[in-house]
Amino acid sequence: MSSMNLYVGNLSFSTTESDLQNLFAQYGQVETAKIITDRYSGQSRGFGFVEMSSRSEGEQAMAGLNGKEIDSRQLKVNEAKPRTDDRSGGRGGGRRY
C-alpha cells in the first residue's frame, strides 16, 4: 500500500497544521500535514501538503475536500506533483539580446 501526497491550496492564513491534520483525518490516516510558511516572516503562504497513508484514502480526501469551503475559502486539493531539484522556478536562463 503506497501513500499519496496531496497539495492543498487556498488555505486561510489562520489554518494550522493541526487543523489540516484534523480535516484530512476524516478520510483516513494522515502521515504528515505541513503548511508552507514564508521563510522570513513565518506567515502561512496559504498552501500546504498532506500525506495520506494510502492512495484510496488520498483519493477520498481529494473528492471530499476539493472545492469545500473552509474559513470562507474554497480549498483546492489535488495530487501533489513530485518535487524536482530544478530551482530555476521556470524562468528562462541566459541573456536575451
N, CA, C and O atoms as a CHARMM CRD file, in Angstrom:
* protein
*
  388
    1    1 MET  N      0.85200  -1.18200   0.00000 PROA 1      0.00000
    2    1 MET  CA     0.00000   0.00000   0.00000 PROA 1      0.00000
    3    1 MET  C      0.89200   1.23700   0.00000 PROA 1      0.00000
    4    1 MET  O      1.70500   1.42100   0.90600 PROA 1      0.00000
    5    2 SER  N      0.73900   2.08500  -1.01900 PROA 2      0.00000
    6    2 SER  CA     1.60100   3.26200  -1.07200 PROA 2      0.00000
    7    2 SER  C      0.83600   4.49700  -0.62700 PROA 2      0.00000
    8    2 SER  O     -0.37500   4.60600  -0.82200 PROA 2      0.00000
    9    3 SER  N      1.56600   5.41700  -0.02800 PROA 3      0.00000
   10    3 SER  CA     0.93000   6.63600   0.44900 PROA 3      0.00000
   11    3 SER  C      0.65400   7.57000  -0.72800 PROA 3      0.00000
   12    3 SER  O      1.12700   7.33900  -1.84100 PROA 3      0.00000
   13    4 MET  N     -0.11500   8.62300  -0.46800 PROA 4      0.00000
   14    4 MET  CA    -0.44500   9.59800  -1.50800 PROA 4      0.00000
   15    4 MET  C     -0.22400  10.98500  -0.94500 PROA 4      0.00000
   16    4 MET  O     -0.70400  11.31400   0.14000 PROA 4      0.00000
   17    5 ASN  N      0.50700  11.79400  -1.69000 PROA 5      0.00000
   18    5 ASN  CA     0.82300  13.15200  -1.27500 PROA 5      0.00000
   19    5 ASN  C     -0.14300  14.11200  -1.96000 PROA 5      0.00000
   20    5 ASN  O     -0.29700  14.08000  -3.18100 PROA 5      0.00000
   21    6 LEU  N     -0.79500  14.96800  -1.17100 PROA 6      0.00000
   22    6 LEU  CA    -1.78300  15.89800  -1.71100 PROA 6      0.00000
   23    6 LEU  C     -1.33200  17.33800  -1.52900 PROA 6      0.00000
   24    6 LEU  O     -0.76100  17.69800  -0.50000 PROA 6      0.00000
   25    7 TYR  N     -1.59500  18.15200  -2.53700 PROA 7      0.00000
   26    7 TYR  CA    -1.38800  19.59300  -2.45300 PROA 7      0.00000
   27    7 TYR  C     -2.70500  20.19600  -1.97600 PROA 7      0.00000
   28    7 TYR  O     -3.76900  19.83700  -2.48100 PROA 7      0.00000
   29    8 VAL  N     -2.64500  21.10500  -1.01600 PROA 8      0.00000
   30    8 VAL  CA    -3.83800  21.77100  -0.51000 PROA 8      0.00000
   31    8 VAL  C     -3.62300  23.26800  -0.66000 PROA 8      0.00000
   32    8 VAL  O     -2.75600  23.84600  -0.00500 PROA 8      0.00000
   33    9 GLY  N     -4.41000  23.89200  -1.51900 PROA 9      0.00000
   34    9 GLY  CA    -4.23900  25.32000  -1.79300 PROA 9      0.00000
   35    9 GLY  C     -5.42400  26.13800  -1.33800 PROA 9      0.00000
   36    9 GLY  O     -6.48000  25.60300  -1.00100 PROA 9      0.00000
   37   10 ASN  N     -5.23100  27.45400  -1.33300 PROA 10     0.00000
   38   10 ASN  CA    -6.23700  28.44500  -0.95900 PROA 10     0.00000
   39   10 ASN  C     -6.62800  28.31900   0.51200 PROA 10     0.00000
   40   10 ASN  O     -7.78700  28.52400   0.87400 PROA 10     0.00000
   41   11 LEU  N     -5.65300  27.98200   1.35300 PROA 11     0.00000
   42   11 LEU  CA    -5.91000  27.89100   2.79600 PROA 11     0.00000
   43   11 LEU  C     -5.99100  29.27800   3.41100 PROA 11     0.00000
   44   11 LEU  O     -5.33300  30.21300   2.95700 PROA 11     0.00000
   45   12 SER  N     -6.80200  29.39700   4.44400 PROA 12     0.00000
   46   12 SER  CA    -6.82100  30.62300   5.22900 PROA 12     0.00000
   47   12 SER  C     -5.46900  30.75000   5.93100 PROA 12     0.00000
   48   12 SER  O     -4.87600  29.74600   6.32200 PROA 12     0.00000
   49   13 PHE  N     -4.98600  31.97300   6.08900 PROA 13     0.00000
   50   13 PHE  CA    -3.68900  32.16800   6.75000 PROA 13     0.00000
   51   13 PHE  C     -3.74200  31.77300   8.22200 PROA 13     0.00000
   52   13 PHE  O     -2.70100  31.61300   8.85900 PROA 13     0.00000
   53   14 SER  N     -4.95000  31.61500   8.76700 PROA 14     0.00000
   54   14 SER  CA    -5.07000  31.21900  10.17400 PROA 14     0.00000
   55   14 SER  C     -5.11900  29.70200  10.36100 PROA 14     0.00000
   56   14 SER  O     -5.08900  29.22000  11.49400 PROA 14     0.00000
   57   15 THR  N     -5.19600  28.94300   9.25800 PROA 15     0.00000
   58   15 THR  CA    -5.23800  27.47700   9.35500 PROA 15     0.00000
   59   15 THR  C     -3.90000  26.95100   9.87200 PROA 15     0.00000
   60   15 THR  O     -2.83800  27.35800   9.40200 PROA 15     0.00000
   61   16 THR  N     -3.96700  26.04400  10.84500 PROA 16     0.00000
   62   16 THR  CA    -2.74400  25.46700  11.41400 PROA 16     0.00000
   63   16 THR  C     -2.53500  24.05500  10.86200 PROA 16     0.00000
   64   16 THR  O     -3.43300  23.47400  10.25100 PROA 16     0.00000
   65   17 GLU  N     -1.33800  23.51800  11.08800 PROA 17     0.00000
   66   17 GLU  CA    -1.06200  22.14500  10.64500 PROA 17     0.00000
   67   17 GLU  C     -1.98000  21.17000  11.35900 PROA 17     0.00000
   68   17 GLU  O     -2.38400  20.16100  10.78100 PROA 17     0.00000
   69   18 SER  N     -2.31500  21.46200  12.61700 PROA 18     0.00000
   70   18 SER  CA    -3.20900  20.54900  13.33100 PROA 18     0.00000
   71   18 SER  C     -4.63000  20.62900  12.76000 PROA 18     0.00000
   72   18 SER  O     -5.33200  19.61900  12.72400 PROA 18     0.00000
   73   19 ASP  N     -5.06700  21.83100  12.30800 PROA 19     0.00000
   74   19 ASP  CA    -6.37100  21.95600  11.62800 PROA 19     0.00000
   75   19 ASP  C     -6.38300  21.09200  10.37000 PROA 19     0.00000
   76   19 ASP  O     -7.34800  20.38000  10.09400 PROA 19     0.00000
   77   20 LEU  N     -5.28700  21.17100   9.61300 PROA 20     0.00000
   78   20 LEU  CA    -5.15900  20.41800   8.36800 PROA 20     0.00000
   79   20 LEU  C     -5.21700  18.91500   8.65500 PROA 20     0.00000
   80   20 LEU  O     -5.91300  18.16300   7.97300 PROA 20     0.00000
   81   21 GLN  N     -4.47600  18.50200   9.67000 PROA 21     0.00000
   82   21 GLN  CA    -4.44400  17.09000  10.07300 PROA 21     0.00000
   83   21 GLN  C     -5.85700  16.61300  10.42800 PROA 21     0.00000
   84   21 GLN  O     -6.28800  15.55600   9.96800 PROA 21     0.00000
   85   22 ASN  N     -6.57100  17.38700  11.23900 PROA 22     0.00000
   86   22 ASN  CA    -7.92500  17.00500  11.66600 PROA 22     0.00000
   87   22 ASN  C     -8.90000  16.95000  10.49900 PROA 22     0.00000
   88   22 ASN  O     -9.75400  16.06500  10.43700 PROA 22     0.00000
   89   23 LEU  N     -8.77200  17.90000   9.57200 PROA 23     0.00000
   90   23 LEU  CA    -9.65400  17.95300   8.40900 PROA 23     0.00000
   91   23 LEU  C     -9.49300  16.69700   7.54700 PROA 23     0.00000
   92   23 LEU  O    -10.48000  16.09400   7.12700 PROA 23     0.00000
   93   24 PHE  N     -8.25400  16.31400   7.29100 PROA 24     0.00000
   94   24 PHE  CA    -7.99300  15.16700   6.41100 PROA 24     0.00000
   95   24 PHE  C     -8.17000  13.83300   7.13900 PROA 24     0.00000
   96   24 PHE  O     -8.37900  12.80800   6.49000 PROA 24     0.00000
   97   25 ALA  N     -8.09200  13.82600   8.46700 PROA 25     0.00000
   98   25 ALA  CA    -8.22900  12.58300   9.24100 PROA 25     0.00000
   99   25 ALA  C     -9.61800  11.96900   9.07900 PROA 25     0.00000
  100   25 ALA  O     -9.80300  10.78000   9.33500 PROA 25     0.00000
  101   26 GLN  N    -10.59900  12.77700   8.65200 PROA 26     0.00000
  102   26 GLN  CA   -11.94200  12.24000   8.40500 PROA 26     0.00000
  103   26 GLN  C    -11.92500  11.19800   7.28100 PROA 26     0.00000
  104   26 GLN  O    -12.83400  10.37500   7.17200 PROA 26     0.00000
  105   27 TYR  N    -10.88000  11.24600   6.44800 PROA 27     0.00000
  106   27 TYR  CA   -10.81900  10.38100   5.26800 PROA 27     0.00000
  107   27 TYR  C     -9.81300   9.24600   5.41500 PROA 27     0.00000
  108   27 TYR  O     -9.69200   8.41200   4.51800 PROA 27     0.00000
  109   28 GLY  N     -9.09000   9.20300   6.53100 PROA 28     0.00000
  110   28 GLY  CA    -8.12900   8.12700   6.72500 PROA 28     0.00000
  111   28 GLY  C     -6.94400   8.60100   7.55100 PROA 28     0.00000
  112   28 GLY  O     -6.98000   9.65600   8.18400 PROA 28     0.00000
  113   29 GLN  N     -5.90600   7.80100   7.52500 PROA 29     0.00000
  114   29 GLN  CA    -4.72500   8.07500   8.34000 PROA 29     0.00000
  115   29 GLN  C     -3.83100   9.11000   7.66400 PROA 29     0.00000
  116   29 GLN  O     -3.38600   8.92800   6.53000 PROA 29     0.00000
  117   30 VAL  N     -3.58100  10.19400   8.38100 PROA 30     0.00000
  118   30 VAL  CA    -2.71100  11.25700   7.87400 PROA 30     0.00000
  119   30 VAL  C     -1.29000  10.97300   8.34700 PROA 30     0.00000
  120   30 VAL  O     -1.03300  10.89800   9.54800 PROA 30     0.00000
  121   31 GLU  N     -0.37400  10.81600   7.40300 PROA 31     0.00000
  122   31 GLU  CA     1.03500  10.58900   7.75700 PROA 31     0.00000
  123   31 GLU  C      1.69500  11.90200   8.16500 PROA 31     0.00000
  124   31 GLU  O      2.33900  11.98300   9.21100 PROA 31     0.00000
  125   32 THR  N      1.53200  12.92900   7.33300 PROA 32     0.00000
  126   32 THR  CA     2.09400  14.24700   7.63600 PROA 32     0.00000
  127   32 THR  C      1.14900  15.32400   7.12200 PROA 32     0.00000
  128   32 THR  O      0.43200  15.12300   6.14100 PROA 32     0.00000
  129   33 ALA  N      1.15700  16.46800   7.79800 PROA 33     0.00000
  130   33 ALA  CA     0.40600  17.64200   7.36300 PROA 33     0.00000
  131   33 ALA  C      1.33200  18.83500   7.54700 PROA 33     0.00000
  132   33 ALA  O      1.75400  19.13000   8.66500 PROA 33     0.00000
  133   34 LYS  N      1.64700  19.51800   6.45800 PROA 34     0.00000
  134   34 LYS  CA     2.64000  20.60100   6.50800 PROA 34     0.00000
  135   34 LYS  C      2.08400  21.83200   5.80300 PROA 34     0.00000
  136   34 LYS  O      1.66500  21.76500   4.64700 PROA 34     0.00000
  137   35 ILE  N      2.08600  22.95800   6.51500 PROA 35     0.00000
  138   35 ILE  CA     1.71300  24.23100   5.89300 PROA 35     0.00000
  139   35 ILE  C      3.00300  24.94500   5.52900 PROA 35     0.00000
  140   35 ILE  O      3.92300  25.03900   6.34100 PROA 35     0.00000
  141   36 ILE  N      3.06200  25.44500   4.31100 PROA 36     0.00000
  142   36 ILE  CA     4.26300  26.13500   3.84600 PROA 36     0.00000
  143   36 ILE  C      4.21700  27.57700   4.33200 PROA 36     0.00000
  144   36 ILE  O      3.22600  28.28000   4.13700 PROA 36     0.00000
  145   37 THR  N      5.30100  28.00500   4.96500 PROA 37     0.00000
  146   37 THR  CA     5.35900  29.35700   5.51300 PROA 37     0.00000
  147   37 THR  C      6.44900  30.16900   4.82300 PROA 37     0.00000
  148   37 THR  O      7.39500  29.62700   4.25200 PROA 37     0.00000
  149   38 ASP  N      6.28500  31.47000   4.89600 PROA 38     0.00000
  150   38 ASP  CA     7.29700  32.37200   4.35000 PROA 38     0.00000
  151   38 ASP  C      8.57500  32.22700   5.15900 PROA 38     0.00000
  152   38 ASP  O      8.54600  32.23000   6.39000 PROA 38     0.00000
  153   39 ARG  N      9.67600  32.10300   4.47200 PROA 39     0.00000
  154   39 ARG  CA    10.96900  31.86500   5.11400 PROA 39     0.00000
  155   39 ARG  C     11.34500  32.99500   6.07400 PROA 39     0.00000
  156   39 ARG  O     11.98200  32.75400   7.10000 PROA 39     0.00000
  157   40 TYR  N     10.95400  34.21600   5.74400 PROA 40     0.00000
  158   40 TYR  CA    11.38400  35.36800   6.54500 PROA 40     0.00000
  159   40 TYR  C     10.37400  35.76200   7.61700 PROA 40     0.00000
  160   40 TYR  O     10.75300  36.00300   8.76300 PROA 40     0.00000
  161   41 SER  N      9.09000  35.82900   7.25800 PROA 41     0.00000
  162   41 SER  CA     8.09200  36.28600   8.22900 PROA 41     0.00000
  163   41 SER  C      7.49700  35.14800   9.05100 PROA 41     0.00000
  164   41 SER  O      6.96000  35.37400  10.13500 PROA 41     0.00000
  165   42 GLY  N      7.59400  33.90800   8.52700 PROA 42     0.00000
  166   42 GLY  CA     6.99400  32.77400   9.23100 PROA 42     0.00000
  167   42 GLY  C      5.49000  32.66400   9.00700 PROA 42     0.00000
  168   42 GLY  O      4.86000  31.73600   9.51400 PROA 42     0.00000
  169   43 GLN  N      4.90200  33.60200   8.25100 PROA 43     0.00000
  170   43 GLN  CA     3.46200  33.56400   7.99100 PROA 43     0.00000
  171   43 GLN  C      3.13700  32.50500   6.94300 PROA 43     0.00000
  172   43 GLN  O      3.92300  32.24600   6.03300 PROA 43     0.00000
  173   44 SER  N      1.96200  31.90100   7.09200 PROA 44     0.00000
  174   44 SER  CA     1.49500  30.91200   6.12000 PROA 44     0.00000
  175   44 SER  C      1.46200  31.52200   4.72700 PROA 44     0.00000
  176   44 SER  O      1.11600  32.69100   4.55300 PROA 44     0.00000
  177   45 ARG  N      1.82700  30.71500   3.73900 PROA 45     0.00000
  178   45 ARG  CA     1.74800  31.16800   2.34800 PROA 45     0.00000
  179   45 ARG  C      0.42600  30.72800   1.71000 PROA 45     0.00000
  180   45 ARG  O      0.21800  30.92300   0.51300 PROA 45     0.00000
  181   46 GLY  N     -0.46000  30.13800   2.50700 PROA 46     0.00000
  182   46 GLY  CA    -1.79800  29.81300   2.01000 PROA 46     0.00000
  183   46 GLY  C     -1.91100  28.46900   1.32200 PROA 46     0.00000
  184   46 GLY  O     -2.91700  28.17800   0.67400 PROA 46     0.00000
  185   47 PHE  N     -0.86600  27.63500   1.46400 PROA 47     0.00000
  186   47 PHE  CA    -0.97300  26.28200   0.90400 PROA 47     0.00000
  187   47 PHE  C     -0.12400  25.32900   1.73100 PROA 47     0.00000
  188   47 PHE  O      0.71400  25.74100   2.53200 PROA 47     0.00000
  189   48 GLY  N     -0.36600  24.04800   1.51200 PROA 48     0.00000
  190   48 GLY  CA     0.38000  23.03800   2.24900 PROA 48     0.00000
  191   48 GLY  C      0.28500  21.69100   1.56200 PROA 48     0.00000
  192   48 GLY  O     -0.23600  21.56600   0.45400 PROA 48     0.00000
  193   49 PHE  N      0.80400  20.68700   2.25200 PROA 49     0.00000
  194   49 PHE  CA     0.81300  19.32400   1.72800 PROA 49     0.00000
  195   49 PHE  C      0.36900  18.36300   2.81300 PROA 49     0.00000
  196   49 PHE  O      0.72300  18.51500   3.98200 PROA 49     0.00000
  197   50 VAL  N     -0.40600  17.37900   2.41300 PROA 50     0.00000
  198   50 VAL  CA    -0.85600  16.33500   3.33700 PROA 50     0.00000
  199   50 VAL  C     -0.50700  15.00300   2.71200 PROA 50     0.00000
  200   50 VAL  O     -0.79900  14.76000   1.54100 PROA 50     0.00000
  201   51 GLU  N      0.11900  14.14100   3.49500 PROA 51     0.00000
  202   51 GLU  CA     0.41300  12.79300   3.01600 PROA 51     0.00000
  203   51 GLU  C     -0.53400  11.82500   3.70500 PROA 51     0.00000
  204   51 GLU  O     -0.53800  11.68800   4.92800 PROA 51     0.00000
  205   52 MET  N     -1.34300  11.15200   2.88000 PROA 52     0.00000
  206   52 MET  CA    -2.28000  10.14800   3.39600 PROA 52     0.00000
  207   52 MET  C     -1.59900   8.78300   3.31400 PROA 52     0.00000
  208   52 MET  O     -0.75500   8.55100   2.44800 PROA 52     0.00000
  209   53 SER  N     -1.97500   7.88200   4.22500 PROA 53     0.00000
  210   53 SER  CA    -1.27800   6.59500   4.30000 PROA 53     0.00000
  211   53 SER  C     -1.54500   5.68400   3.11000 PROA 53     0.00000
  212   53 SER  O     -0.75400   4.78100   2.84200 PROA 53     0.00000
  213   54 SER  N     -2.64500   5.90200   2.39000 PROA 54     0.00000
  214   54 SER  CA    -2.88800   5.07300   1.20100 PROA 54     0.00000
  215   54 SER  C     -3.48100   5.91400   0.08000 PROA 54     0.00000
  216   54 SER  O     -4.07200   6.96800   0.31500 PROA 54     0.00000
  217   55 ARG  N     -3.30900   5.42600  -1.13500 PROA 55     0.00000
  218   55 ARG  CA    -3.83200   6.12900  -2.31100 PROA 55     0.00000
  219   55 ARG  C     -5.35000   6.23700  -2.23700 PROA 55     0.00000
  220   55 ARG  O     -5.90500   7.28200  -2.57600 PROA 55     0.00000
  221   56 SER  N     -6.03300   5.17700  -1.80000 PROA 56     0.00000
  222   56 SER  CA    -7.50100   5.22400  -1.77400 PROA 56     0.00000
  223   56 SER  C     -7.98600   6.28500  -0.78300 PROA 56     0.00000
  224   56 SER  O     -8.95600   6.99100  -1.06000 PROA 56     0.00000
  225   57 GLU  N     -7.31400   6.40300   0.37500 PROA 57     0.00000
  226   57 GLU  CA    -7.69800   7.44100   1.33700 PROA 57     0.00000
  227   57 GLU  C     -7.42100   8.82400   0.75800 PROA 57     0.00000
  228   57 GLU  O     -8.20700   9.75300   0.94600 PROA 57     0.00000
  229   58 GLY  N     -6.30600   8.95500   0.05700 PROA 58     0.00000
  230   58 GLY  CA    -5.97000  10.22500  -0.57500 PROA 58     0.00000
  231   58 GLY  C     -7.00400  10.62900  -1.61200 PROA 58     0.00000
  232   58 GLY  O     -7.38900  11.79500  -1.69600 PROA 58     0.00000
  233   59 GLU  N     -7.45100   9.66200  -2.39900 PROA 59     0.00000
  234   59 GLU  CA    -8.45400   9.95000  -3.42900 PROA 59     0.00000
  235   59 GLU  C     -9.79000  10.32800  -2.79400 PROA 59     0.00000
  236   59 GLU  O    -10.49000  11.20700  -3.29600 PROA 59     0.00000
  237   60 GLN  N    -10.14700   9.66700  -1.69300 PROA 60     0.00000
  238   60 GLN  CA   -11.38800  10.01400  -0.98400 PROA 60     0.00000
  239   60 GLN  C    -11.29900  11.42700  -0.41400 PROA 60     0.00000
  240   60 GLN  O    -12.25900  12.19300  -0.49600 PROA 60     0.00000
  241   61 ALA  N    -10.14400  11.77300   0.16400 PROA 61     0.00000
  242   61 ALA  CA    -9.95200  13.11400   0.72100 PROA 61     0.00000
  243   61 ALA  C    -10.03300  14.15900  -0.38400 PROA 61     0.00000
  244   61 ALA  O    -10.64000  15.21500  -0.20800 PROA 61     0.00000
  245   62 MET  N     -9.41200  13.85600  -1.53200 PROA 62     0.00000
  246   62 MET  CA    -9.44200  14.78300  -2.65900 PROA 62     0.00000
  247   62 MET  C    -10.89200  15.00800  -3.11200 PROA 62     0.00000
  248   62 MET  O    -11.31400  16.14500  -3.32700 PROA 62     0.00000
  249   63 ALA  N    -11.63300  13.92800  -3.25200 PROA 63     0.00000
  250   63 ALA  CA   -13.02300  14.01900  -3.70900 PROA 63     0.00000
  251   63 ALA  C    -13.88400  14.77400  -2.69300 PROA 63     0.00000
  252   63 ALA  O    -14.76400  15.55100  -3.06400 PROA 63     0.00000
  253   64 GLY  N    -13.61900  14.53600  -1.41600 PROA 64     0.00000
  254   64 GLY  CA   -14.44900  15.14200  -0.37900 PROA 64     0.00000
  255   64 GLY  C    -14.10100  16.58900  -0.05700 PROA 64     0.00000
  256   64 GLY  O    -14.96400  17.34900   0.38000 PROA 64     0.00000
  257   65 LEU  N    -12.85200  16.97600  -0.26600 PROA 65     0.00000
  258   65 LEU  CA   -12.43000  18.30300   0.17700 PROA 65     0.00000
  259   65 LEU  C    -12.14600  19.30400  -0.93500 PROA 65     0.00000
  260   65 LEU  O    -12.15000  20.50800  -0.67800 PROA 65     0.00000
  261   66 ASN  N    -11.90100  18.85200  -2.15600 PROA 66     0.00000
  262   66 ASN  CA   -11.63300  19.79500  -3.24100 PROA 66     0.00000
  263   66 ASN  C    -12.88100  20.64300  -3.48000 PROA 66     0.00000
  264   66 ASN  O    -13.95600  20.11000  -3.75500 PROA 66     0.00000
  265   67 GLY  N    -12.73400  21.96600  -3.37500 PROA 67     0.00000
  266   67 GLY  CA   -13.87100  22.86300  -3.57700 PROA 67     0.00000
  267   67 GLY  C    -14.67000  23.13000  -2.31900 PROA 67     0.00000
  268   67 GLY  O    -15.56400  23.97700  -2.32900 PROA 67     0.00000
  269   68 LYS  N    -14.36800  22.42300  -1.22500 PROA 68     0.00000
  270   68 LYS  CA   -15.10200  22.61700   0.03100 PROA 68     0.00000
  271   68 LYS  C    -14.70600  23.95400   0.65100 PROA 68     0.00000
  272   68 LYS  O    -13.53800  24.34100   0.61400 PROA 68     0.00000
  273   69 GLU  N    -15.67500  24.64900   1.21500 PROA 69     0.00000
  274   69 GLU  CA   -15.39000  25.94700   1.81600 PROA 69     0.00000
  275   69 GLU  C    -14.98100  25.77900   3.28100 PROA 69     0.00000
  276   69 GLU  O    -15.74000  25.24400   4.08900 PROA 69     0.00000
  277   70 ILE  N    -13.79000  26.23400   3.60700 PROA 70     0.00000
  278   70 ILE  CA   -13.26300  26.20600   4.97400 PROA 70     0.00000
  279   70 ILE  C    -12.78600  27.62400   5.28300 PROA 70     0.00000
  280   70 ILE  O    -12.01000  28.19400   4.51500 PROA 70     0.00000
  281   71 ASP  N    -13.23900  28.19800   6.39100 PROA 71     0.00000
  282   71 ASP  CA   -12.86900  29.57800   6.75800 PROA 71     0.00000
  283   71 ASP  C    -13.12200  30.55400   5.61000 PROA 71     0.00000
  284   71 ASP  O    -12.28800  31.41300   5.32200 PROA 71     0.00000
  285   72 SER  N    -14.27300  30.41700   4.96100 PROA 72     0.00000
  286   72 SER  CA   -14.69500  31.29600   3.85700 PROA 72     0.00000
  287   72 SER  C    -13.79300  31.22700   2.63300 PROA 72     0.00000
  288   72 SER  O    -13.79200  32.14500   1.81200 PROA 72     0.00000
  289   73 ARG  N    -13.03000  30.15500   2.50400 PROA 73     0.00000
  290   73 ARG  CA   -12.16300  29.98200   1.32400 PROA 73     0.00000
  291   73 ARG  C    -12.41300  28.60900   0.73500 PROA 73     0.00000
  292   73 ARG  O    -12.54200  27.62500   1.46300 PROA 73     0.00000
  293   74 GLN  N    -12.48100  28.54500  -0.59700 PROA 74     0.00000
  294   74 GLN  CA   -12.70300  27.27000  -1.27700 PROA 74     0.00000
  295   74 GLN  C    -11.37300  26.55000  -1.45100 PROA 74     0.00000
  296   74 GLN  O    -10.48200  27.03300  -2.14900 PROA 74     0.00000
  297   75 LEU  N    -11.24600  25.38800  -0.81100 PROA 75     0.00000
  298   75 LEU  CA    -9.99300  24.63600  -0.88500 PROA 75     0.00000
  299   75 LEU  C     -9.75200  24.08600  -2.28500 PROA 75     0.00000
  300   75 LEU  O    -10.68400  23.75000  -3.01500 PROA 75     0.00000
  301   76 LYS  N     -8.47700  24.00600  -2.63500 PROA 76     0.00000
  302   76 LYS  CA    -8.07000  23.30800  -3.85100 PROA 76     0.00000
  303   76 LYS  C     -7.24100  22.12500  -3.37500 PROA 76     0.00000
  304   76 LYS  O     -6.20500  22.30500  -2.73300 PROA 76     0.00000
  305   77 VAL  N     -7.69000  20.92900  -3.68600 PROA 77     0.00000
  306   77 VAL  CA    -6.97400  19.72200  -3.25800 PROA 77     0.00000
  307   77 VAL  C     -6.73000  18.86200  -4.48800 PROA 77     0.00000
  308   77 VAL  O     -7.67200  18.46600  -5.17500 PROA 77     0.00000
  309   78 ASN  N     -5.45600  18.57300  -4.76300 PROA 78     0.00000
  310   78 ASN  CA    -5.14200  17.65000  -5.84200 PROA 78     0.00000
  311   78 ASN  C     -3.84200  16.91900  -5.52800 PROA 78     0.00000
  312   78 ASN  O     -3.15000  17.23100  -4.55900 PROA 78     0.00000
  313   79 GLU  N     -3.53300  15.95100  -6.36400 PROA 79     0.00000
  314   79 GLU  CA    -2.32900  15.16700  -6.11600 PROA 79     0.00000
  315   79 GLU  C     -1.10400  16.05600  -6.30400 PROA 79     0.00000
  316   79 GLU  O     -0.98400  16.76400  -7.30400 PROA 79     0.00000
  317   80 ALA  N     -0.21000  16.00900  -5.34300 PROA 80     0.00000
  318   80 ALA  CA     1.00000  16.82700  -5.42400 PROA 80     0.00000
  319   80 ALA  C      1.90600  16.27800  -6.50900 PROA 80     0.00000
  320   80 ALA  O      2.04800  15.06600  -6.67000 PROA 80     0.00000
  321   81 LYS  N      2.51100  17.18500  -7.24400 PROA 81     0.00000
  322   81 LYS  CA     3.48100  16.77000  -8.25700 PROA 81     0.00000
  323   81 LYS  C      4.79300  16.47700  -7.54600 PROA 81     0.00000
  324   81 LYS  O      5.13900  17.15900  -6.58200 PROA 81     0.00000
  325   82 PRO  N      5.51900  15.48200  -8.00600 PROA 82     0.00000
  326   82 PRO  CA     6.79900  15.17200  -7.34600 PROA 82     0.00000
  327   82 PRO  C      7.72600  16.37900  -7.40800 PROA 82     0.00000
  328   82 PRO  O      7.78600  17.08300  -8.41600 PROA 82     0.00000
  329   83 ARG  N      8.44200  16.60200  -6.32300 PROA 83     0.00000
  330   83 ARG  CA     9.38900  17.72300  -6.29200 PROA 83     0.00000
  331   83 ARG  C     10.55200  17.44000  -7.21300 PROA 83     0.00000
  332   83 ARG  O     11.02900  16.31000  -7.32000 PROA 83     0.00000
  333   84 THR  N     10.99400  18.48700  -7.87300 PROA 84     0.00000
  334   84 THR  CA    12.20000  18.35100  -8.68700 PROA 84     0.00000
  335   84 THR  C     13.27300  19.22500  -8.05100 PROA 84     0.00000
  336   84 THR  O     12.97100  20.12700  -7.27000 PROA 84     0.00000
  337   85 ASP  N     14.49800  18.95700  -8.38400 PROA 85     0.00000
  338   85 ASP  CA    15.58000  19.75600  -7.82800 PROA 85     0.00000
  339   85 ASP  C     15.88200  20.97600  -8.68400 PROA 85     0.00000
  340   85 ASP  O     16.83200  21.71200  -8.41500 PROA 85     0.00000
  341   86 ASP  N     15.07500  21.18900  -9.71200 PROA 86     0.00000
  342   86 ASP  CA    15.26000  22.35400 -10.57500 PROA 86     0.00000
  343   86 ASP  C     14.76900  23.59000  -9.83200 PROA 86     0.00000
  344   86 ASP  O     13.56500  23.77600  -9.65500 PROA 86     0.00000
  345   87 ARG  N     15.68100  24.41700  -9.40800 PROA 87     0.00000
  346   87 ARG  CA    15.31000  25.59300  -8.62400 PROA 87     0.00000
  347   87 ARG  C     15.16000  26.84600  -9.46700 PROA 87     0.00000
  348   87 ARG  O     15.05100  27.94100  -8.91400 PROA 87     0.00000
  349   88 SER  N     15.15000  26.72000 -10.79500 PROA 88     0.00000
  350   88 SER  CA    15.08000  27.90400 -11.64800 PROA 88     0.00000
  351   88 SER  C     13.71000  28.57300 -11.56500 PROA 88     0.00000
  352   88 SER  O     13.56200  29.72700 -11.96500 PROA 88     0.00000
  353   89 GLY  N     12.71500  27.86500 -11.05400 PROA 89     0.00000
  354   89 GLY  CA    11.39100  28.44200 -10.92300 PROA 89     0.00000
  355   89 GLY  C     10.70800  28.66300 -12.25600 PROA 89     0.00000
  356   89 GLY  O      9.75200  29.43300 -12.35200 PROA 89     0.00000
  357   90 GLY  N     11.19900  27.98200 -13.29400 PROA 90     0.00000
  358   90 GLY  CA    10.55000  28.07300 -14.58900 PROA 90     0.00000
  359   90 GLY  C     10.96900  29.28700 -15.39200 PROA 90     0.00000
  360   90 GLY  O     10.50100  29.47200 -16.51500 PROA 90     0.00000
  361   91 ARG  N     11.82500  30.10500 -14.85100 PROA 91     0.00000
  362   91 ARG  CA    12.29200  31.27500 -15.60500 PROA 91     0.00000
  363   91 ARG  C     13.35900  30.83400 -16.58600 PROA 91     0.00000
  364   91 ARG  O     14.19900  29.99400 -16.26700 PROA 91     0.00000
  365   92 GLY  N     13.32400  31.39300 -17.76000 PROA 92     0.00000
  366   92 GLY  CA    14.31100  31.05300 -18.78100 PROA 92     0.00000
  367   92 GLY  C     15.69800  31.56000 -18.37400 PROA 92     0.00000
  368   92 GLY  O     15.83700  32.68900 -17.90300 PROA 92     0.00000
  369   93 GLY  N     16.68900  30.74800 -18.55100 PROA 93     0.00000
  370   93 GLY  CA    18.04200  31.15300 -18.19400 PROA 93     0.00000
  371   93 GLY  C     18.71700  31.85500 -19.35500 PROA 93     0.00000
  372   93 GLY  O     18.21100  31.84800 -20.47700 PROA 93     0.00000
  373   94 GLY  N     19.84300  32.45100 -19.08600 PROA 94     0.00000
  374   94 GLY  CA    20.62200  33.09700 -20.14300 PROA 94     0.00000
  375   94 GLY  C     20.12600  34.48500 -20.46700 PROA 94     0.00000
  376   94 GLY  O     19.01200  34.86500 -20.10600 PROA 94     0.00000
  377   95 ARG  N     20.95500  35.22700 -21.14200 PROA 95     0.00000
  378   95 ARG  CA    20.58200  36.59400 -21.50300 PROA 95     0.00000
  379   95 ARG  C     19.94500  36.63500 -22.87400 PROA 95     0.00000
  380   95 ARG  O     20.27400  35.85200 -23.76400 PROA 95     0.00000
  381   96 ARG  N     19.03700  37.56000 -23.01600 PROA 96     0.00000
  382   96 ARG  CA    18.42000  37.77700 -24.32400 PROA 96     0.00000
  383   96 ARG  C     18.84800  39.14400 -24.80900 PROA 96     0.00000
  384   96 ARG  O     18.71400  40.14000 -24.09700 PROA 96     0.00000
  385   97 TYR  N     19.37100  39.18500 -26.04300 PROA 97     0.00000
  386   97 TYR  CA    19.82700  40.47200 -26.59300 PROA 97     0.00000
  387   97 TYR  C     18.86900  40.96800 -27.63100 PROA 97     0.00000
  388   97 TYR  O     19.08000  42.03500 -28.20800 PROA 97     0.00000
